[in-house]
């Protein structure tokens, strides 16, 4: 497989893996000699790549030679590919960094396709409840009566706990930060709303009066475009939204940094040239192509600057921002949350530190490393980071995240009230800025 260097949040891909691929039963049969050899070669490849190419020759203080001694016997004793790849992932987690993982590309994974029908809502896990956070205007969900702030109790007769049970079981085998677990839960539940077009999803909720209510929502065909596949990972639905809010403030929201988005972002910014400010909403945006961040910033600054740099073992990349013609000179606010990662963090951290934008919302994911995808002899996909990222003020964002200038969280009650308090705060920041 051709290697692809991308700045992409691990969550973008790990959430795509079907649950049955994450909970494969361990076989009791003896390992065939050819299988054992493929696993041996795969272990060697993973260990040596980290040993020779990891951007930090000290491995963050981890004794990488010792890791070989600890995990090689476990790898040799594995009774299945799933168990073997689990050993590799445990070894990689010793680095305590994002963008290091092995994905077992079994047949079920390779044939994963998006279901054609959706119901056009979004969810947030708030206080351990699956809360509707957005209902598309004019959608069948809105027509049926679903509203932001409603708590999802059942989907097609199954409780949220039942639907999430396999995922929760998998967490025991691959510990993750709580923020990442939230994203896994949200994406998993959203997948259960999908189905064939013109069928209905039966959804039981707690409504605004905390009473149980059932809605039958017709599934409709996806309207958005799809991104290109990355290696063995399937395409993702591309979201882009640009509009004017009250108070002459622009609003731009997109869910990934990919090339087709660039012309849309550029056109939106320039169409808002007379606005008092622009809000960039990268909440839940896990990243994409790193070079796009300074490209967008170039539409917003008058002088050459930098969004930071990435340093590998033998290389350095600086994210230089070159001002473009007809730049937007109004105020800028950036919305972040626990799902904001990689390129989105480069954009938010850089713009914040050069003093060009205020960051509002929640601390970002802290997962901002450029990574390579390679194929192991077992057929699994190996993702590994090749450099770190430091902000303009030389702050490491990995495992730290971008800290908002104003931290404010969504709540079920504010959603029930029809308010997005993070957007409201961003508007306030722009209006009050000097």
Residue, then its C-alpha position, 0 to 999 in steps of 0.5 A: x500500500x502506498x504510504x500516505x502522510x496525513x495529519x488526521x485524528x486517530x479518532x476519525x478512523x478508529x470510530x469506523x471499525x465495526x464492533x465485531x472486528x473489535x471483539x473477535x473471539x480467540x481461537x483455540x487452534x494451534x497457530x500455523x507456521x506460515x501465520x506465526x512467521x507473518x506475525x513475527x515479521x509484523x512484530x519486527x516491522x512495528x518495533x523497528x519502525x518506532x526504533x528507527x523513525x520515531x521523531x523523539x529518539x528518547x521515546x518520551x522516556x520509554x525504554x523501547x528495548x525493554x518494550x520488546x522484551x516485554x511484548x515479544x513473548x506475548x505476541x508469540x503466544x497470541x492465538x489469533x490475529x485479533x489477539x496478536x494485533x492487540x498485543x501490538x497496540x498495547x506496546x504502542x500505547x506505552x508511548x502515550x501518544x496519539x496516531x500510533x495504532x494497528x488496525x486489523x483489516x478483516x473482511x468485515x472492515x473492508x466491506x464497510x459501507x455507509x448506509x444510504x439512509x440517514x435522519x439528519x441529527x447530531x448527538x452529544x454525550x452529556x452527563x452520560x446521556x445521548x442528547x440530540x445536539x442538532x436537528x437539520x432544518x427541514x429534515x424528516x427528524x424536524x418534521x417528526x418533532x425531534x428537538x435539540x435537548x431530547x435524550x435518546x433512550x431507545x433506537x429501533x427497540x434497543x436501549x442505548x446501553x444495549x447498543x453500546x455494550x460491545x463498545x464498552x466491552x472493547x474499552x476494557x481491552x484498549x483503554x482510552x481517554x474519556x473524551x475519546x470514549x465520548x466520540x466513539x459512543x456518539x459515532x456508534x449511536x449515530x450509526x444505528x439511526x442509518x438504514x435503507x432510504x424510505x424506511x423509518x427509525x423508531x426513536x424513543x426519547x425523554x422530551x423537554x418535559x422528561x416524559x418518554x415519547x416515541x418518534x418514527x422518523x423517515x430515513x432520507x438519502x444522504x445529500x452531502x459529498x463523500x471524501x476520498x478513501x484513505x488507504x483501506x479506510x472508507x470515505x467520510x461524509x463531507x460537511x460544510x456550512x457558511x451563513x450570516x448570523x445576527x449582528x453581522x457576524x459570519x459563521x463557517x463550519x466544516x467537519x474535515x480539512x480536505x482539498x475540496x473544502x478549500x475553495x468553499x472556505x476561501x469563497x465563504x471568507x471573501x463573501x463575508x468581507x464586510x462582516x464584523x467578525x467570523x466564527x470558525x466552528x471546528x467542533x468535532x473536526x478531527x483534522x485532515x491535510x495540515x497544509x490547509x491550516x496556514x492556507x486558511x490563515x493566510x486569508x485572515x492575516x495582513x503580515x507573514x507569520x507562523x502557526x508553529x512547526x513540526x519536528x521529526x528525527x531529522x526534519x522540520x516543517x514550519x507552518x508559514x502563513x503568507x498573507x493573501x490578497x483581499x484578506x478579512x480584517x474583522x474579528x475572528x473566533x474559533x469554536x473547539x471541543x473534545x473532538x477538535x483534533x490535528x489540523x484543527x488544533x494547529x489552526x486554533x492554537x496558531x491563530x490564538x497564539x499569534x493574537x488573531x483569534x479568540x478560542x471559545x468552547x472546550x479544550x481540544x483533543x490534544x491529538x496533533x501528530x502527522x502520521x503514516x499508514x503502512x501495511x503489515x505482513x499480516x494485512x493489518x494497517x499500521x499508523x505511526x506518527x513521524x513528528x511532533x507539533x509545537x505551537x508558535x510559542x513552542x508549546x506541545x499540544x499533544x496530550x494537552x490540547x488547545x485551551x480556550x480563552x473562554x471555556x464554556x460547555x453545552x448542557x442539555x438545558x441550554x439545548x432544550x432552550x434552543x441555544x448554542x451557548x458556545x456560539x453565543x459566547x463567540x458572538x459576545x467575544x467578537x462584539x466586545x473585542x477592541 
